[in-house]
Amino acid sequence: MTEIHTPRLLLRRWHDDDLTAMADINADPRVMRWVDDGSVYDLDHTAEAIEEWEEEWDEEGFGLFAVELLASGELAGFTGLSVPHFLPAVMPAVAIGWRLGAQFWGQGYASEAAQASLEFALQDRGLDRVISISRVGDTASENVIRKLGMAPERETVHPVHGHPLHVHAIDLTEFQA
């Protein structure tokens, strides 16, 4: 079982009882504004997504962690690694990402969780390079990306939804834990 402890968070694999809390996060239009076409996900879509995230863990040896607050045990959302198959222009690649419930924004949780995931990628999983993909205009994600020390690499367009994307990257030689 892969788990990472940070000062305030537990990053862990998904449990069955995470579904309702993650579905609530995915049902919030504020949270989903920058994801795909901005549509919210229902319970079934969230269940399918968690199943896919767990399959990626089994296939790749990495994936998206459930992010749990140590103080309360609440599920705050996710962070972690995935292969961005939806964006062939950046392949082959491993991308870091995150999604937290709105009530957890502005408290540094995304940066704390993403930093731990980046360390996991580069130090534990031996990846040489990690990218991050964000929609142009998503300043909150851009702030986290900057804190991770990632550098702008390219701009591209989402192949399905047509909106502009920023791609940032960091490699092992640039990483400072």
Phi and psi restraints in degrees (value plus and minus 20) as a CYANA .aco file:
   2 THR   PHI    -109.7   -69.7
   2 THR   PSI     101.4   141.4
   3 GLU   PHI    -156.9  -116.9
   3 GLU   PSI     125.3   165.3
   4 ILE   PHI    -148.8  -108.8
   4 ILE   PSI     109.6   149.6
   5 HIS   PHI    -124.0   -84.0
   5 HIS   PSI     112.9   152.9
   6 THR   PHI    -135.1   -95.1
   6 THR   PSI     158.3   198.3
   7 PRO   PHI     -75.1   -35.1
   7 PRO   PSI     -52.7   -12.7
   8 ARG   PHI    -143.0  -103.0
   8 ARG   PSI     -24.6    15.4
   9 LEU   PHI    -152.1  -112.1
   9 LEU   PSI     134.5   174.5
  10 LEU   PHI    -137.4   -97.4
  10 LEU   PSI     101.7   141.7
  11 LEU   PHI    -120.9   -80.9
  11 LEU   PSI     104.0   144.0
  12 ARG   PHI    -169.8  -129.8
  12 ARG   PSI     150.2   190.2
  13 ARG   PHI     -89.9   -49.9
  13 ARG   PSI     146.9   186.9
  14 TRP   PHI    -101.5   -61.5
  14 TRP   PSI     122.7   162.7
  15 HIS   PHI    -130.6   -90.6
  15 HIS   PSI     135.9   175.9
  16 ASP   PHI     -77.0   -37.0
  16 ASP   PSI     -55.8   -15.8
  17 ASP   PHI     -99.4   -59.4
  17 ASP   PSI     -15.3    24.7
  18 ASP   PHI    -102.0   -62.0
  18 ASP   PSI     -37.1     2.9
  19 LEU   PHI     -77.3   -37.3
  19 LEU   PSI     -70.0   -30.0
  20 THR   PHI     -83.4   -43.4
  20 THR   PSI     -64.1   -24.1
  21 ALA   PHI     -85.0   -45.0
  21 ALA   PSI     -61.0   -21.0
  22 MET   PHI     -89.9   -49.9
  22 MET   PSI     -55.5   -15.5
  23 ALA   PHI     -83.8   -43.8
  23 ALA   PSI     -58.1   -18.1
  24 ASP   PHI     -82.5   -42.5
  24 ASP   PSI     -60.8   -20.8
  25 ILE   PHI     -83.3   -43.3
  25 ILE   PSI     -66.5   -26.5
  26 ASN   PHI     -89.4   -49.4
  26 ASN   PSI     -36.3     3.7
  27 ALA   PHI    -108.4   -68.4
  27 ALA   PSI     -23.3    16.7
  28 ASP   PHI    -110.3   -70.3
  28 ASP   PSI      96.6   136.6
  29 PRO   PHI     -79.2   -39.2
  29 PRO   PSI     -49.8    -9.8
  30 ARG   PHI     -85.8   -45.8
  30 ARG   PSI     -59.4   -19.4
  31 VAL   PHI     -89.7   -49.7
  31 VAL   PSI     -62.4   -22.4
  32 MET   PHI    -106.9   -66.9
  32 MET   PSI     -21.6    18.4
  33 ARG   PHI     -69.6   -29.6
  33 ARG   PSI     -60.2   -20.2
  34 TRP   PHI    -120.3   -80.3
  34 TRP   PSI     -13.7    26.3
  35 VAL   PHI    -121.5   -81.5
  35 VAL   PSI     107.2   147.2
  36 ASP   PHI      27.9    67.9
  36 ASP   PSI    -138.6   -98.6
  37 ASP   PHI    -116.6   -76.6
  37 ASP   PSI     -12.5    27.5
  38 GLY   PHI      69.8   109.8
  38 GLY   PSI     -20.0    20.0
  39 SER   PHI     -93.4   -53.4
  39 SER   PSI     127.4   167.4
  40 VAL   PHI     -99.7   -59.7
  40 VAL   PSI     139.8   179.8
  41 TYR   PHI    -126.9   -86.9
  41 TYR   PSI     120.8   160.8
  42 ASP   PHI    -109.3   -69.3
  42 ASP   PSI    -196.6  -156.6
  43 LEU   PHI     -79.8   -39.8
  43 LEU   PSI     -63.8   -23.8
  44 ASP   PHI     -84.8   -44.8
  44 ASP   PSI     -63.7   -23.7
  45 HIS   PHI     -82.7   -42.7
  45 HIS   PSI     -60.5   -20.5
  46 THR   PHI     -84.6   -44.6
  46 THR   PSI     -61.5   -21.5
  47 ALA   PHI     -81.7   -41.7
  47 ALA   PSI     -62.2   -22.2
  48 GLU   PHI     -83.8   -43.8
  48 GLU   PSI     -60.5   -20.5
  49 ALA   PHI     -84.0   -44.0
  49 ALA   PSI     -66.2   -26.2
  50 ILE   PHI     -81.7   -41.7
  50 ILE   PSI     -59.7   -19.7
  51 GLU   PHI     -81.7   -41.7
  51 GLU   PSI     -62.7   -22.7
  52 GLU   PHI     -84.5   -44.5
  52 GLU   PSI     -59.8   -19.8
  53 TRP   PHI     -83.3   -43.3
  53 TRP   PSI     -61.4   -21.4
  54 GLU   PHI     -87.3   -47.3
  54 GLU   PSI     -58.5   -18.5
  55 GLU   PHI     -82.2   -42.2
  55 GLU   PSI     -58.4   -18.4
  56 GLU   PHI     -83.8   -43.8
  56 GLU   PSI     -58.1   -18.1
  57 TRP   PHI     -76.4   -36.4
  57 TRP   PSI     -67.8   -27.8
  58 ASP   PHI     -86.5   -46.5
  58 ASP   PSI     -56.4   -16.4
  59 GLU   PHI    -104.1   -64.1
  59 GLU   PSI     -58.6   -18.6
  60 GLU   PHI    -125.4   -85.4
  60 GLU   PSI     -40.1    -0.1
  61 GLY   PHI      63.6   103.6
  61 GLY   PSI     -10.5    29.5
  62 PHE   PHI    -172.0  -132.0
  62 PHE   PSI     149.5   189.5
  63 GLY   PHI     156.8   196.8
  63 GLY   PSI    -181.3  -141.3
  64 LEU   PHI    -112.1   -72.1
  64 LEU   PSI     105.2   145.2
  65 PHE   PHI    -104.1   -64.1
  65 PHE   PSI     123.7   163.7
  66 ALA   PHI     -92.8   -52.8
  66 ALA   PSI     116.1   156.1
  67 VAL   PHI    -126.5   -86.5
  67 VAL   PSI      96.7   136.7
  68 GLU   PHI    -134.9   -94.9
  68 GLU   PSI     116.2   156.2
  69 LEU   PHI     -95.5   -55.5
  69 LEU   PSI     105.8   145.8
  70 LEU   PHI     -83.1   -43.1
  70 LEU   PSI     -58.6   -18.6
  71 ALA   PHI     -85.9   -45.9
  71 ALA   PSI     -56.2   -16.2
  72 SER   PHI    -139.7   -99.7
  72 SER   PSI     -36.3     3.7
  73 GLY   PHI      59.7    99.7
  73 GLY   PSI     -16.2    23.8
  74 GLU   PHI     -91.0   -51.0
  74 GLU   PSI     125.3   165.3
  75 LEU   PHI    -100.7   -60.7
  75 LEU   PSI     100.0   140.0
  76 ALA   PHI    -112.4   -72.4
  76 ALA   PSI     -41.0    -1.0
  77 GLY   PHI     126.1   166.1
  77 GLY   PSI    -160.5  -120.5
  78 PHE   PHI    -159.8  -119.8
  78 PHE   PSI     141.4   181.4
  79 THR   PHI    -171.2  -131.2
  79 THR   PSI     142.6   182.6
  80 GLY   PHI     125.4   165.4
  80 GLY   PSI    -176.1  -136.1
  81 LEU   PHI    -139.0   -99.0
  81 LEU   PSI     126.1   166.1
  82 SER   PHI    -174.0  -134.0
  82 SER   PSI     139.5   179.5
  83 VAL   PHI    -110.4   -70.4
  83 VAL   PSI      99.7   139.7
  84 PRO   PHI    -102.3   -62.3
  84 PRO   PSI      47.8    87.8
  85 HIS   PHI     -78.3   -38.3
  85 HIS   PSI     -47.0    -7.0
  86 PHE   PHI     -86.7   -46.7
  86 PHE   PSI     -35.4     4.6
  87 LEU   PHI    -144.2  -104.2
  87 LEU   PSI      59.6    99.6
  88 PRO   PHI     -76.4   -36.4
  88 PRO   PSI     -45.9    -5.9
  89 ALA   PHI     -81.9   -41.9
  89 ALA   PSI     -41.7    -1.7
  90 VAL   PHI    -125.0   -85.0
  90 VAL   PSI     -21.2    18.8
  91 MET   PHI     -97.9   -57.9
  91 MET   PSI     130.7   170.7
  92 PRO   PHI     -96.7   -56.7
  92 PRO   PSI     123.8   163.8
  93 ALA   PHI    -182.2  -142.2
  93 ALA   PSI     140.9   180.9
  94 VAL   PHI    -144.1  -104.1
  94 VAL   PSI     109.8   149.8
  95 ALA   PHI    -131.7   -91.7
  95 ALA   PSI     124.7   164.7
  96 ILE   PHI    -118.8   -78.8
  96 ILE   PSI     121.4   161.4
  97 GLY   PHI    -170.4  -130.4
  97 GLY   PSI     153.2   193.2
  98 TRP   PHI    -180.5  -140.5
  98 TRP   PSI     134.9   174.9
  99 ARG   PHI    -174.7  -134.7
  99 ARG   PSI      99.1   139.1
 100 LEU   PHI    -141.1  -101.1
 100 LEU   PSI     131.4   171.4
 101 GLY   PHI     -81.7   -41.7
 101 GLY   PSI     128.2   168.2
 102 ALA   PHI     -77.8   -37.8
 102 ALA   PSI     -51.7   -11.7
 103 GLN   PHI     -88.4   -48.4
 103 GLN   PSI     -31.5     8.5
 104 PHE   PHI    -124.8   -84.8
 104 PHE   PSI     -17.1    22.9
 105 TRP   PHI     -93.3   -53.3
 105 TRP   PSI     135.5   175.5
 106 GLY   PHI      54.0    94.0
 106 GLY   PSI      -5.8    34.2
 107 GLN   PHI    -138.2   -98.2
 107 GLN   PSI     -15.0    25.0
 108 GLY   PHI      63.5   103.5
 108 GLY   PSI     -16.0    24.0
 109 TYR   PHI     -85.3   -45.3
 109 TYR   PSI     -61.6   -21.6
 110 ALA   PHI     -81.8   -41.8
 110 ALA   PSI     -65.0   -25.0
 111 SER   PHI     -85.0   -45.0
 111 SER   PSI     -62.3   -22.3
 112 GLU   PHI     -82.7   -42.7
 112 GLU   PSI     -65.6   -25.6
 113 ALA   PHI     -88.9   -48.9
 113 ALA   PSI     -62.5   -22.5
 114 ALA   PHI     -86.1   -46.1
 114 ALA   PSI     -59.2   -19.2
 115 GLN   PHI     -80.5   -40.5
 115 GLN   PSI     -63.7   -23.7
 116 ALA   PHI     -84.3   -44.3
 116 ALA   PSI     -58.3   -18.3
 117 SER   PHI     -87.5   -47.5
 117 SER   PSI     -58.5   -18.5
 118 LEU   PHI     -86.0   -46.0
 118 LEU   PSI     -63.0   -23.0
 119 GLU   PHI     -79.9   -39.9
 119 GLU   PSI     -62.6   -22.6
 120 PHE   PHI     -78.1   -38.1
 120 PHE   PSI     -64.8   -24.8
 121 ALA   PHI     -83.1   -43.1
 121 ALA   PSI     -69.1   -29.1
 122 LEU   PHI    -105.4   -65.4
 122 LEU   PSI     -50.1   -10.1
 123 GLN   PHI    -121.2   -81.2
 123 GLN   PSI     -63.8   -23.8
 124 ASP   PHI    -105.9   -65.9
 124 ASP   PSI     -64.2   -24.2
 125 ARG   PHI    -112.1   -72.1
 125 ARG   PSI     -26.3    13.7
 126 GLY   PHI      50.4    90.4
 126 GLY   PSI       2.7    42.7
 127 LEU   PHI     -92.2   -52.2
 127 LEU   PSI     124.3   164.3
 128 ASP   PHI    -107.9   -67.9
 128 ASP   PSI     -40.9    -0.9
 129 ARG   PHI    -175.0  -135.0
 129 ARG   PSI     122.8   162.8
 130 VAL   PHI    -155.7  -115.7
 130 VAL   PSI     120.9   160.9
 131 ILE   PHI    -133.8   -93.8
 131 ILE   PSI     147.6   187.6
 132 SER   PHI    -156.7  -116.7
 132 SER   PSI     119.2   159.2
 133 ILE   PHI    -138.4   -98.4
 133 ILE   PSI     106.6   146.6
 134 SER   PHI    -155.9  -115.9
 134 SER   PSI     132.1   172.1
 135 ARG   PHI     -95.3   -55.3
 135 ARG   PSI     121.1   161.1
 136 VAL   PHI     -79.4   -39.4
 136 VAL   PSI     109.0   149.0
 137 GLY   PHI      84.1   124.1
 137 GLY   PSI     -34.8     5.2
 138 ASP   PHI    -103.7   -63.7
 138 ASP   PSI      58.7    98.7
 139 THR   PHI     -86.8   -46.8
 139 THR   PSI     -50.5   -10.5
 140 ALA   PHI     -83.2   -43.2
 140 ALA   PSI     -66.1   -26.1
 141 SER   PHI     -86.5   -46.5
 141 SER   PSI     -58.8   -18.8
 142 GLU   PHI     -81.2   -41.2
 142 GLU   PSI     -55.2   -15.2
 143 ASN   PHI     -85.2   -45.2
 143 ASN   PSI     -62.5   -22.5
 144 VAL   PHI     -83.8   -43.8
 144 VAL   PSI     -64.3   -24.3
 145 ILE   PHI     -78.3   -38.3
 145 ILE   PSI     -63.3   -23.3
 146 ARG   PHI     -83.0   -43.0
 146 ARG   PSI     -62.2   -22.2
 147 LYS   PHI     -84.0   -44.0
 147 LYS   PSI     -47.8    -7.8
 148 LEU   PHI     -96.0   -56.0
 148 LEU   PSI     -29.8    10.2
 149 GLY   PHI      62.4   102.4
 149 GLY   PSI      -3.3    36.7
 150 MET   PHI    -100.0   -60.0
 150 MET   PSI     124.4   164.4
 151 ALA   PHI    -127.1   -87.1
 151 ALA   PSI     125.1   165.1
 152 PRO   PHI     -78.5   -38.5
 152 PRO   PSI     116.1   156.1
 153 GLU   PHI    -136.7   -96.7
 153 GLU   PSI     -61.6   -21.6
 154 ARG   PHI    -187.5  -147.5
 154 ARG   PSI     143.9   183.9
 155 GLU   PHI    -134.1   -94.1
 155 GLU   PSI     125.1   165.1
 156 THR   PHI    -169.5  -129.5
 156 THR   PSI    -192.4  -152.4
 157 VAL   PHI    -147.3  -107.3
 157 VAL   PSI     119.4   159.4
 158 HIS   PHI     -80.9   -40.9
 158 HIS   PSI     104.9   144.9
 159 PRO   PHI     -86.9   -46.9
 159 PRO   PSI     -41.0    -1.0
 160 VAL   PHI    -122.0   -82.0
 160 VAL   PSI     -66.9   -26.9
 161 HIS   PHI    -114.6   -74.6
 161 HIS   PSI     -34.7     5.3
 162 GLY   PHI      58.8    98.8
 162 GLY   PSI     -17.0    23.0
 163 HIS   PHI    -107.5   -67.5
 163 HIS   PSI     133.2   173.2
 164 PRO   PHI     -91.4   -51.4
 164 PRO   PSI     124.3   164.3
 165 LEU   PHI    -146.4  -106.4
 165 LEU   PSI     125.5   165.5
 166 HIS   PHI    -121.4   -81.4
 166 HIS   PSI     118.2   158.2
 167 VAL   PHI    -137.7   -97.7
 167 VAL   PSI     104.2   144.2
 168 HIS   PHI    -134.8   -94.8
 168 HIS   PSI     138.0   178.0
 169 ALA   PHI    -166.1  -126.1
 169 ALA   PSI     138.4   178.4
 170 ILE   PHI    -166.0  -126.0
 170 ILE   PSI     121.6   161.6
 171 ASP   PHI    -137.7   -97.7
 171 ASP   PSI     150.8   190.8
 172 LEU   PHI     -77.7   -37.7
 172 LEU   PSI     -53.5   -13.5
 173 THR   PHI     -91.6   -51.6
 173 THR   PSI     -40.7    -0.7
 174 GLU   PHI    -116.7   -76.7
 174 GLU   PSI     -32.9     7.1
 175 PHE   PHI     -97.2   -57.2
 175 PHE   PSI     116.0   156.0
 176 GLN   PHI    -150.0  -110.0
 176 GLN   PSI      91.8   131.8
